[in-house]
Amino acid sequence: MPAATQPVLILACGNTLRSDDGVGPWLAEWAAQRFPAQSDVRILAPLQWTPELAEDIALARAVLFVDCAINTAPGQLDLIPITPAPAQPGLATHHLGAPQLLSLAQQLYGAYPSAASLLTVGAGSTELGERFSPAVQAVLPSACSLLQDVVRDLISSTAPLYSA
């Protein structure tokens, strides 16, 4: 396994055509403007998290997963540390959660980031549409500020990779 080449990976997901589900890609685009390509940040924003992302995760020193949450109050911001957790038998492998992706990175590449967190924004609507609900619109400045603070903290961290 090669040494970590990207100190911080922002891995957002969501569908920009499903209202608040697009908050992950929106925050990823915002982050791309704040942390230019020459910085120590790599940003990916696929429609969903798939097994193919395990290599990117294994190469990162830290990862911040960003997504909407349908099981929390609309506009609620949550930032939780995560650790690897294997996928449950019978789950679809074309879409994995953040803990399962960390586990897959460890299984396939023998490493996962030393710091991993999940930033979620509670969704008020995932109906077809390209506009955020009022609750998500209201929390976007706070979400941007939190994302920026977390990424800056992760950039300054020099913790080594966990290895298998």
Residue, then its C-alpha position, 0 to 999 in steps of 0.5 A: m500500500p503506498a503512503a498517504t498522498q492526500p492529507v484530507l479527502i472530502l467525500a460528499c454524496g447526493n442527488t442535486l435533482r432531489s432537493d435537500d439530497g443535493v446538499g452534499p454536492w453543494l457543500a463539496e462545490w463550496a469547499a472546492q472554491r475555498f480549498p483550491a486544487q493545489s491545497d492539501v484537500r481532494i474533493l469527490a462528490p459522486l451520486q452515491w458512495t460505492p466500493e470503488l472509492a475505497e482506494d481514495i479513502a485508503l490513500a487519505r490521511a483524513v476523510l470527511f464524509v458529507d451527506c444529507a440525513i433523512n432521519t434527523a430534524p430538517g436543517q439539523l447539523d451533525l458531525i460524528p467521528i466514525t470507525p470502520a464497520p463491515a457491511q451487513p450480509g444482504l446489503a446492496t454493494h452499489h451503495l455503502g455507508a461511511p463506516q462500511l467504506l472505511s472497512l472496505a479500504q482496510q480490507l482491500y488496501g490495509a489502511y484507512p484514514s487516521a481521522a474520519s467524520l461524517l457531516t450530515v444536514g437533516a433533510g426537509s425534502t427529498e422530492l424532485g426539485e433543485r431547490f433546498s427546503p427553507a430549513v436547509q437553506a437557513v443552515l447552509p452558512s453554519a454548515c459551510s463554517l463547520l466544514q471549513d473548520v473541520v477541514r482546517d483542523l484535519i489539514s493541520s493534523t499530522a496523525p499517521l495512518y492506521s494500518a492493518 
